[in-house]
């Protein structure tokens, strides 16, 4: 009964908890960073009422004792009179005052954290004023990364000061900073660089998750693997992996390009005259958009028969509207019912470049017409169907 009645009377621990909420919001450190003069804090105490003295005297006494000045040296306690004719007049705590910043830091147990933050802020003001301005507004984000902040600041400083030609992230020369550190702290580094760099140093067209591209570092080049079919070779090689940005012209004599997803299918692709086959690599097929010469050849895509395979086909057609598909139709799917597997994470994107037949199949897959998350992988399609499809293509005029 007594615990139920007294549970709302704030204790010293409750007051510290209220102060800590403000601390966690960063209010106190922001005031410190802004150079605001300290104003004593006061916290009102909703303590017992007059009737509680007669009905719950022991509880009132215990509560008042918990506020004894000797046990709360960092707080100044303001009292009010309580009681009256029956119980006599008593003084009970009414308000708590924190007179100095140092007292607040001690109560919260954050003195060393405050000193460290102040030191980090002072260092930033010396060398990176824009960063210091951000730190003043977001002090708790600095505190949360206190141990790593000197390296983060050094990284921001190096990138901000660098004026040479584009380099790889591996060439960023900061003590105890490597590419793994940058990747681990990519989100906060992105935020800080967006605040500190001028607009012309940021590629806003690149995703924030693509750190290298967004801040104009050199990126790992995209590579493309292809085989020449029909016994042809290029400089004596029948298969090559080349940089996409260097694959600027079609191989001599090539009039048809096949794009497939499965590596084994790629390696076993039948011989075809005047043709190459490219290993598409799933959504990496979008790298083909950097090859404008594909506009001048017959372009054939064959991928998995599932929602992702049709989505990849749609992506390819956005760059090359003339791209065609083979073996990605309803008949092929139904002929291989025993070979179906489950598509773990189907996509439901709106695809705008599919033919009516492809779009109808995509809708059936999305809506589960054939069952839940049906998928026919490319390597499960019978090989003779590929040979038939290629033979039919050879009969068409180019």
C-alpha positions in Angstrom: 0.0 0.0 0.0 2.8 2.4 1.0 4.8 1.6 -2.2 1.7 2.3 -4.3 1.1 5.7 -2.6 4.7 6.9 -2.7 5.9 5.7 -6.1 5.3 9.0 -7.8 7.4 11.1 -5.3 10.6 11.8 -7.2 13.8 10.6 -5.7 17.3 11.9 -6.4 17.7 9.0 -8.8 14.6 10.1 -10.7 15.9 13.7 -11.0 19.2 12.5 -12.4 17.3 10.3 -14.9 15.4 13.4 -16.1 18.6 15.3 -16.5 20.1 12.4 -18.4 17.3 12.5 -20.9 18.3 16.1 -21.7 21.9 15.0 -21.9 21.1 12.2 -24.3 19.4 14.7 -26.6 22.7 16.7 -26.7 21.1 19.8 -25.1 23.8 20.5 -22.6 26.8 19.9 -24.9 25.2 22.1 -27.6 24.9 24.9 -25.1 28.5 24.4 -24.1 29.7 24.4 -27.7 27.7 27.5 -28.5 29.4 29.3 -25.5 26.1 29.9 -23.8 26.4 31.2 -20.3 25.4 28.7 -17.7 22.1 29.2 -16.0 21.3 27.1 -12.9 18.9 24.3 -13.6 15.9 23.7 -11.5 13.8 20.6 -11.3 10.4 20.9 -9.4 9.6 18.1 -7.0 6.0 16.9 -6.8 6.2 15.5 -3.3 3.7 14.6 -0.6 0.7 16.6 0.4 -0.4 17.8 3.8 -2.6 14.8 4.4 0.2 12.4 3.7 2.0 13.4 6.9 -0.7 12.1 9.2 -1.6 9.1 7.0 1.9 8.0 5.8 4.3 9.7 8.1 7.0 7.0 7.8 7.0 7.1 4.1 7.1 10.9 4.0 10.0 10.9 6.5 11.9 8.3 4.4 11.4 10.3 1.2 12.5 13.6 2.9 15.5 11.9 4.3 16.6 10.6 0.8 16.9 14.3 0.0 19.3 15.1 2.9 21.8 17.7 1.6 24.7 15.6 2.8 23.8 12.8 0.4 23.2 15.1 -2.5 26.1 17.5 -2.5 25.9 18.5 -6.1 22.3 19.7 -5.7 20.9 22.7 -3.8 17.5 21.7 -2.4 14.8 24.3 -2.0 12.2 23.6 0.7 8.5 24.4 1.2 6.4 24.2 4.3 4.0 21.3 4.6 1.5 20.4 7.4 -0.8 22.4 9.6 -2.8 22.3 12.7 -2.9 18.5 13.2 0.6 17.4 12.1 2.5 20.6 12.7 4.5 22.5 10.1 7.3 20.6 8.4 9.8 21.5 5.7 10.0 19.1 2.7 12.0 19.4 -0.6 10.1 21.3 -3.2 12.7 22.0 -5.9 16.3 21.0 -6.8 18.9 23.4 -8.2 22.0 22.5 -10.1 24.2 25.6 -9.6 27.2 24.8 -11.8 28.0 22.9 -15.0 30.6 20.9 -13.2 28.0 19.7 -10.7 25.8 18.5 -13.6 28.7 16.6 -15.2 29.5 15.0 -11.9 25.9 14.0 -11.3 25.7 12.4 -14.7 29.1 10.8 -14.5 30.2 12.5 -17.8 33.1 14.7 -16.8 35.7 12.9 -18.9 33.3 12.7 -21.8 32.7 16.4 -21.7 36.4 17.1 -21.5 37.1 14.9 -24.5 34.3 16.4 -26.6 35.6 19.9 -25.8 39.1 18.9 -26.8 37.8 17.4 -30.1 35.7 20.5 -30.8 38.6 22.8 -30.2 40.8 20.8 -32.5 38.2 21.0 -35.3 37.8 24.7 -34.8 41.5 25.1 -35.4 41.6 23.2 -38.7 38.0 22.5 -40.0 35.5 25.2 -38.9 32.7 23.6 -41.0 33.2 20.3 -39.2 33.2 22.1 -35.8 29.9 23.8 -36.7 28.4 20.3 -37.4 29.8 18.9 -34.1 28.2 21.7 -32.1 24.8 20.8 -33.5 25.2 17.0 -33.2 27.4 16.5 -30.1 26.0 13.1 -29.2 27.0 11.7 -32.6 30.5 12.9 -31.8 30.4 11.4 -28.3 29.2 8.0 -29.7 32.3 7.9 -31.9 34.7 9.5 -29.5 37.4 6.9 -29.9 37.4 7.1 -33.7 36.8 10.8 -34.1 40.4 11.9 -34.5 40.7 9.5 -37.5 37.4 10.6 -38.9 38.4 14.2 -38.6 41.8 13.5 -40.2 40.0 11.7 -43.1 37.7 14.6 -43.6 40.6 17.0 -43.5 42.7 15.1 -46.1 39.8 14.8 -48.5 38.8 18.5 -48.0 42.4 19.7 -48.6 43.2 17.4 -51.6 43.4 19.1 -54.9 45.2 16.6 -57.1 43.9 14.3 -59.8 41.3 11.6 -59.0 42.7 8.8 -56.9 41.5 5.5 -55.5 40.4 5.3 -51.8 43.4 3.1 -51.3 45.6 6.2 -52.0 44.1 8.2 -49.2 47.1 8.8 -47.0 46.0 9.2 -43.4 47.7 7.5 -40.4 45.7 4.5 -39.1 43.0 5.0 -41.9 42.5 2.3 -44.5 39.7 1.3 -46.9 38.2 -1.0 -44.3 37.9 1.9 -41.8 36.3 4.1 -44.5 33.8 1.4 -45.4 32.9 0.8 -41.7 32.3 4.5 -41.1 30.9 5.3 -44.6 27.6 6.7 -43.4 29.0 9.2 -40.9 31.9 10.2 -43.3 29.3 10.8 -46.1 27.3 13.0 -43.8 30.4 15.0 -42.7 31.8 15.4 -46.2 28.4 16.6 -47.5 28.6 19.3 -44.8 32.2 20.3 -45.3 32.8 20.0 -49.1 31.8 22.6 -51.6 29.0 21.5 -54.0 31.3 21.0 -57.0 33.2 18.3 -55.0 30.1 16.2 -54.6 28.5 14.1 -57.3 24.9 14.4 -56.2 23.9 12.1 -59.1 25.6 9.2 -57.4 23.9 7.3 -54.5 25.0 8.2 -51.0 25.9 4.5 -50.5 28.4 4.8 -53.3 31.1 6.6 -51.4 33.8 6.6 -54.0 31.5 7.9 -56.8 29.8 10.5 -54.7 33.1 12.1 -53.7 34.8 11.6 -57.0 37.3 8.9 -56.1 38.3 6.4 -58.8 36.3 3.3 -58.6 37.1 -0.3 -59.3 36.5 -0.7 -63.0 33.6 -2.9 -64.3 34.7 -6.0 -66.2 32.9 -8.0 -68.9 33.5 -11.6 -69.8 32.7 -12.9 -73.2 33.4 -15.8 -75.6 33.7 -15.6 -79.4 31.6 -18.3 -81.0 31.9 -20.2 -84.3 35.6 -20.9 -84.0 36.6 -17.2 -84.1 39.3 -15.6 -82.0 40.6 -12.2 -81.1 44.4 -11.8 -80.9 44.5 -15.6 -80.6 42.0 -15.7 -77.7 38.5 -17.3 -77.8 37.5 -15.9 -74.4 38.4 -12.6 -72.8 37.6 -10.5 -69.7 38.0 -6.8 -70.5 37.3 -3.5 -68.9 33.9 -2.2 -69.9 35.2 1.3 -70.4 37.7 0.0 -72.9 35.3 -2.2 -74.8 34.5 0.6 -77.2 34.0 -1.3 -80.4 32.5 -4.5 -81.4 34.8 -7.4 -82.3 35.4 -7.7 -86.0 32.7 -9.6 -87.9 30.3 -9.9 -84.9 26.7 -9.3 -85.8 24.9 -11.1 -83.0 25.5 -10.8 -79.2 23.9 -13.3 -76.7 23.7 -12.4 -73.0 23.2 -15.3 -70.6 23.2 -15.5 -66.8 24.4 -19.0 -65.8 28.2 -19.5 -66.1 27.9 -23.2 -67.2 25.4 -22.2 -69.9 27.8 -19.5 -70.9 30.7 -22.0 -71.3 28.5 -24.6 -73.1 26.8 -22.1 -75.4 26.6 -23.6 -78.9 28.8 -22.5 -81.7 27.3 -19.6 -83.7 28.6 -17.7 -86.7 29.5 -14.1 -86.3 28.5 -14.1 -82.6 29.7 -13.7 -79.1 28.1 -14.7 -75.8 28.5 -12.5 -72.7 28.2 -13.7 -69.1 25.6 -11.2 -67.8 26.1 -11.7 -64.1 22.5 -10.8 -63.0 21.8 -7.1 -62.5 25.4 -6.4 -63.6 23.9 -6.7 -67.1 23.2 -2.9 -66.7 26.9 -2.4 -67.3 26.2 -3.2 -71.0 24.6 0.3 -71.3 28.2 1.6 -71.6 28.6 -0.2 -74.9 26.8 1.9 -77.5 27.9 -0.4 -80.3 25.4 -3.0 -79.0 22.8 -0.8 -80.8 24.2 -2.0 -84.1 24.0 -5.7 -83.5 21.3 -8.3 -82.9 21.1 -8.5 -79.1 19.5 -11.6 -77.5 19.0 -12.1 -73.8 18.3 -15.4 -72.0 17.9 -15.4 -68.2 16.1 -17.2 -65.4 12.4 -17.6 -65.7 11.3 -15.7 -62.6 10.5 -12.2 -61.6 14.2 -11.1 -61.3 15.0 -12.6 -64.7 12.3 -10.6 -66.4 13.3 -7.5 -64.4 16.9 -7.8 -65.7 15.5 -8.2 -69.2 13.5 -4.9 -68.6 16.7 -3.2 -67.5 18.6 -4.3 -70.5 15.8 -3.1 -72.8 15.8 0.4 -71.2 19.3 0.8 -72.7 18.7 -1.3 -75.8 15.0 -1.3 -76.9 15.8 -3.8 -79.7 17.0 -6.5 -77.3 15.0 -9.7 -77.7 14.6 -12.7 -75.3 14.7 -16.4 -76.0 13.3 -19.3 -73.9 11.6 -16.9 -71.5 8.0 -17.7 -72.2 5.0 -19.5 -70.6 5.4 -22.6 -72.7 9.0 -23.2 -71.6 8.0 -22.6 -68.0 5.2 -25.1 -68.1 7.3 -27.8 -70.0 9.7 -27.8 -67.0 7.3 -28.0 -64.1 9.3 -30.8 -62.5 12.3 -28.5 -62.5 10.8 -25.6 -60.7 12.4 -24.2 -57.5 11.5 -21.4 -55.2 12.4 -17.8 -55.8 13.5 -16.7 -52.4 13.0 -12.9 -52.7 10.7 -12.1 -55.7 10.5 -8.6 -56.9 7.3 -6.7 -57.8 8.6 -3.9 -59.9 6.5 -2.3 -62.6 8.2 -3.4 -65.9 7.6 -1.1 -68.8 9.6 -2.7 -71.7 8.3 -6.2 -71.7 6.4 -7.6 -74.7 2.7 -8.4 -74.1 3.5 -12.1 -73.7 6.4 -11.4 -71.4 4.3 -9.0 -69.3 1.5 -11.5 -69.0 4.0 -14.1 -67.8 5.5 -11.7 -65.3 2.0 -10.8 -63.9 1.3 -14.6 -63.5 4.5 -15.1 -61.6 3.9 -12.1 -59.3 0.3 -13.2 -58.6 1.2 -16.8 -58.0 -0.8 -18.3 -60.8 1.6 -21.3 -61.0 2.2 -21.5 -57.3 4.1 -19.6 -54.6 7.4 -18.0 -55.8 7.9 -20.2 -58.9 11.3 -20.1 -60.5 12.9 -21.9 -63.4 16.6 -21.5 -63.4 18.3 -21.2 -66.8 20.5 -24.2 -66.3 17.4 -26.4 -65.8 16.1 -25.7 -69.3 16.7 -28.7 -71.6 19.6 -28.1 -73.8 18.0 -29.1 -77.1 15.5 -26.2 -76.7 18.4 -23.8 -76.8 19.7 -25.4 -79.9 16.3 -25.2 -81.5 15.9 -21.5 -80.5 19.3 -20.7 -82.0 18.5 -22.5 -85.2 15.3 -20.5 -85.6 17.3 -17.3 -85.1 19.7 -18.3 -87.8 16.8 -18.7 -90.3 15.8 -15.1 -89.7 17.2 -12.3 -92.0 19.5 -9.9 -90.2 
